[in-house]
């Protein structure tokens, strides 16, 4: 814990002395299909690169219920290219590829490399927008095949008034775990989000709920999950440009439908995640990003019952 506090102090010192920070995915615009865009669509190619350091007080792989019980520092790198096209004034298309990697200093068996391809088609019907998104992901763990994901999600969104925006979606996913085939699953998910704009996209609150039903090959991995989230986002003036601050909380309540043999009862998991994020512009292209997070995983399965804190610092470029 002392190591984590010292690391956070060093990061904060860098932040306030003019060096900037990190996030693990593309925050230039909302990653959720159908969410309001913070940056208008521009037809053509867009590039995004991030590189930085990441401290995790308890290195883990949530999908396999594994945790090291110890902290480690890792190097993170991500690069993405996105093609966007306005097919006509009411229809938009986008195609995106992203490569991301995490390499740990000590626990190399937790190193992850992920390829992600996503496609989205959206149409404005006047009173509302509707579209469909597709994602394909292929991940390796410690240079071994780990997880393949295929996911499709139709959605619809609408402004109820000038300050309230709603979005509803359905999602289907097929997950394949190469090293743990009993965890292979088909997932159905339905949910929605509501955005309350306090000052347009410059300041808003997002709240959401979804229900997920996961049917795995191994009966002990079948579960239903209620998921809740709330997030606050605000743009701040910073050296003639705009910094972005975000704070969020996510809660997941999982109910496993079958008995887990190792504990001879049904699993009962509750997961809280708290996140803080600050992005500071350096130029019109380069930025820094700083992230703090804390997760509490409560479970009657010992390997899934733990806490972890994270701190991340990186530089990025969008062009």
Secondary structure, DSSP 4 states (H G I P E B T S, - for coil): -HHHHHHHHHHHHHHHTT-----SS--SS-SSTTSPPSS---SEEEEEEEEEEEEESS-EEGGGTEE-SS-EEEEEEEEEEEEEEEEETTEEEEEEEEEEEEEESS-GGG-EEEEEEEEEEEEE-SS-EEEEEEEEEEEEETTEEEEEEEEEEEEEEEEEETTEEEEEEEEEEEEEESS-GGG-EEEEEEEEEEEEESSGGGEEEEEEEEEEEEEESSGGG-EEEEEEEEEEEEEEEETTEEEEEEEEEEEEEEEEEEEETTTTEEEEEEEEEEEEEEEEESSSSEEEEEEEEEEEEEESSGGG-EEEEEEEEEEEEE-
